[in-house]
Amino acid sequence: MKRCKACGENFENQFNFCPVDGTPLVEFAAVTDCVYRPTLLSDETLTRRLAREVAFRFEQLQRAWPNFKADPCNFIKNQFDELKSTVASATFRSGSDHCGGRSCLPRSECISS
């Protein structure tokens, strides 16, 4: 395979010049083998990470239990309200209400304003 350095298009070996811009084509080795190499962010074992996460969730449960025990309905309502606000803030940018609540650019950059 050959590639044009100017436009980046790939061509068969029979071509010597790019038909788009006339630049001489250079040979390159086509990628035939792809090797998967995951990036590890930590040397900690999966079991240790899982144990740490379970301990964290258990600690959260211990702290939340008195509020749940005192008023279960209000506790669940507050949890859903927190979840809704978290999802809303992650989904929509501030200032996007001018496009009917859809995710949009800031008002100054939106073409529908």
C-alpha positions as CSV (number, residue, x, y, z in Angstrom):
1,M,0.0,0.0,0.0
2,K,1.0,3.6,-0.6
3,R,-0.1,6.7,1.1
4,C,-0.2,10.4,0.2
5,K,1.6,12.6,2.7
6,A,-0.6,15.6,1.8
7,C,-4.1,14.2,2.0
8,G,-3.5,10.9,3.9
9,E,-5.4,8.8,1.4
10,N,-4.3,5.2,0.8
11,F,-3.7,3.7,-2.7
12,E,-2.7,0.4,-4.2
13,N,1.0,-0.2,-5.0
14,Q,0.4,0.4,-8.8
15,F,0.0,4.2,-8.2
16,N,3.0,6.5,-7.9
17,F,1.2,9.9,-7.5
18,C,-1.9,11.0,-5.7
19,P,-4.7,11.5,-8.2
20,V,-6.2,14.2,-5.9
21,D,-3.2,16.5,-5.4
22,G,-0.3,15.1,-7.5
23,T,1.9,14.4,-4.5
24,P,4.3,11.4,-4.8
25,L,3.0,8.5,-2.8
26,V,5.1,6.7,-0.2
27,E,5.0,3.1,0.8
28,F,3.9,2.1,4.2
29,A,3.3,-1.2,5.9
30,A,-0.4,-2.0,6.4
31,V,-1.4,-2.9,9.9
32,T,-2.4,-6.5,9.9
33,D,-2.0,-7.5,13.5
34,C,-3.7,-5.7,16.4
35,V,-2.5,-6.4,19.9
36,Y,-4.7,-5.6,22.9
37,R,-2.8,-4.0,25.7
38,P,-5.0,-2.7,28.5
39,T,-3.8,0.2,30.6
40,L,-3.7,-0.6,34.2
41,L,-4.1,2.3,36.6
42,S,-3.2,0.4,39.6
43,D,-1.1,-2.6,40.7
44,E,-3.8,-3.5,43.2
45,T,-5.5,-6.8,42.7
46,L,-9.1,-7.1,41.6
47,T,-10.0,-8.8,44.9
48,R,-8.4,-6.0,47.0
49,R,-10.2,-3.3,44.9
50,L,-13.5,-5.1,45.3
51,A,-13.0,-5.4,49.1
52,R,-12.2,-1.7,49.3
53,E,-15.4,-0.8,47.3
54,V,-17.6,-3.1,49.5
55,A,-16.1,-1.6,52.7
56,F,-16.8,1.9,51.3
57,R,-20.5,1.0,50.5
58,F,-20.9,-0.6,53.9
59,E,-19.6,2.5,55.6
60,Q,-22.0,4.6,53.6
61,L,-24.9,2.3,54.6
62,Q,-23.9,2.6,58.3
63,R,-24.0,6.4,58.0
64,A,-27.3,6.5,56.2
65,W,-29.1,3.9,58.4
66,P,-30.2,6.4,61.1
67,N,-31.8,8.7,58.5
68,F,-33.5,5.7,56.8
69,K,-34.7,4.3,60.1
70,A,-36.2,7.6,61.2
71,D,-38.2,8.3,58.0
72,P,-37.9,5.7,55.2
73,C,-40.2,7.5,52.8
74,N,-38.5,10.8,53.1
75,F,-35.0,9.2,52.9
76,I,-35.9,7.4,49.6
77,K,-37.4,10.6,48.2
78,N,-34.3,12.5,49.0
79,Q,-32.1,9.8,47.4
80,F,-34.1,10.0,44.2
81,D,-34.0,13.8,44.2
82,E,-30.2,13.6,44.6
83,L,-30.0,11.1,41.8
84,K,-32.2,13.2,39.5
85,S,-30.1,16.3,40.1
86,T,-26.8,14.4,39.5
87,V,-28.1,13.0,36.2
88,A,-29.5,16.3,35.1
89,S,-26.2,18.2,35.8
90,A,-24.2,15.5,34.0
91,T,-26.6,15.5,31.0
92,F,-27.3,19.1,30.4
93,R,-25.0,22.1,30.2
94,S,-26.0,25.2,32.1
95,G,-27.7,27.7,29.9
96,S,-29.2,25.0,27.6
97,D,-32.8,25.8,28.5
98,H,-33.2,28.0,25.4
99,C,-33.2,24.9,23.2
100,G,-36.2,23.3,24.9
101,G,-34.0,21.5,27.5
102,R,-31.9,19.7,24.9
103,S,-28.2,19.6,25.3
104,C,-26.9,22.6,23.5
105,L,-24.1,25.2,23.2
106,P,-24.1,28.2,25.4
107,R,-26.7,30.8,24.3
108,S,-24.1,33.0,22.8
109,E,-22.9,30.2,20.4
110,C,-26.2,28.6,19.7
111,I,-27.5,29.1,16.1
112,S,-31.2,28.5,17.1
113,S,-31.2,31.6,19.4
